[in-house]
Amino acid sequence: MKTNNAILDPLNNLLNPEELTPEKIREIIYILKAQYTDLLKSKDEELRLKDELIEQYHQEVVYLREMVTQLSQRPSIGELVETAQEYRDLLKKYSELNPV
């Protein structure tokens, strides 16, 4: 019985039913346990990396939310222009009242 699966490939030479012995069965179990352990480790690492990425994205979202809040509290360009015009008009009136 031949396998095409990367996990089971090391077992190809052990899976001949006519040659199965308790020792070969133990070896198969050992190989499968080792591969399962490696798979769990790689999945744990993958999950840890995903958690780190999610945390990084969360921090970026919080930062962007704070920036939007700060920007929304600033006056708009129109408001700045209006304030500048009012200030210019007040300076003009002041200079008319107090010529130098």
C-alpha positions as CSV (number, residue, x, y, z in Angstrom):
1,M,0.0,0.0,0.0
2,K,1.7,3.2,-1.2
3,T,0.7,6.7,-0.1
4,N,0.9,10.0,-1.9
5,N,0.5,12.1,1.2
6,A,3.6,14.0,2.4
7,I,2.7,13.1,6.0
8,L,2.6,9.4,5.2
9,D,5.5,9.2,2.8
10,P,8.0,8.1,5.5
11,L,5.6,5.2,6.2
12,N,5.6,3.8,2.7
13,N,8.2,1.2,3.4
14,L,6.5,0.2,6.6
15,L,2.9,-0.2,5.3
16,N,3.3,-3.6,3.6
17,P,0.6,-5.7,5.3
18,E,2.5,-8.9,4.9
19,E,5.5,-7.5,6.8
20,L,3.7,-5.8,9.7
21,T,5.1,-6.8,13.0
22,P,4.6,-5.3,16.5
23,E,7.9,-3.4,16.1
24,K,6.9,-1.9,12.7
25,I,3.5,-0.9,14.2
26,R,5.4,0.8,17.1
27,E,7.6,2.5,14.5
28,I,4.6,3.7,12.6
29,I,3.0,5.0,15.7
30,Y,6.2,6.8,16.7
31,I,6.5,8.4,13.2
32,L,2.8,9.5,13.3
33,K,3.2,11.0,16.8
34,A,6.3,12.9,15.7
35,Q,4.6,14.2,12.6
36,Y,1.5,15.1,14.6
37,T,3.7,16.9,17.2
38,D,5.5,18.8,14.4
39,L,2.2,19.7,12.8
40,L,0.8,21.0,16.1
41,K,4.0,23.1,16.7
42,S,3.7,24.6,13.2
43,K,0.0,25.4,13.7
44,D,0.8,26.9,17.1
45,E,3.5,29.1,15.5
46,E,1.1,30.0,12.7
47,L,-1.6,31.0,15.3
48,R,0.9,33.0,17.3
49,L,2.0,34.9,14.2
50,K,-1.7,35.5,13.3
51,D,-2.4,36.8,16.8
52,E,0.6,39.2,16.6
53,L,-0.6,40.4,13.2
54,I,-4.2,40.9,14.6
55,E,-2.7,42.8,17.5
56,Q,-0.7,45.0,15.2
57,Y,-3.7,45.7,13.0
58,H,-5.7,46.5,16.2
59,Q,-3.1,49.0,17.3
60,E,-3.1,50.6,13.9
61,V,-6.9,50.9,13.9
62,V,-6.8,52.5,17.4
63,Y,-4.1,54.9,16.2
64,L,-6.0,55.8,13.0
65,R,-9.2,56.3,15.1
66,E,-7.3,58.7,17.4
67,M,-6.0,60.6,14.3
68,V,-9.5,60.9,12.9
69,T,-10.8,62.2,16.2
70,Q,-8.0,64.7,16.4
71,L,-8.6,65.8,12.8
72,S,-12.3,66.1,13.3
73,Q,-11.7,68.5,16.2
74,R,-9.5,70.8,14.1
75,P,-11.2,73.6,12.2
76,S,-11.8,73.1,8.5
77,I,-10.0,75.1,5.8
78,G,-13.1,77.1,5.3
79,E,-13.3,78.0,9.0
80,L,-9.6,79.0,9.0
81,V,-10.1,81.2,5.9
82,E,-13.2,82.8,7.6
83,T,-11.3,83.4,10.8
84,A,-8.3,84.9,8.8
85,Q,-10.7,87.2,7.0
86,E,-12.3,88.3,10.2
87,Y,-8.9,89.0,11.7
88,R,-7.9,90.9,8.6
89,D,-11.1,93.0,8.8
90,L,-10.5,93.7,12.5
91,L,-6.9,94.8,11.8
92,K,-8.2,97.1,9.0
93,K,-10.7,98.6,11.4
94,Y,-8.1,99.0,14.1
95,S,-5.7,100.7,11.7
96,E,-8.4,103.0,10.6
97,L,-9.2,104.0,14.2
98,N,-5.5,104.3,15.2
99,P,-3.5,105.5,12.2
100,V,0.2,105.3,12.7
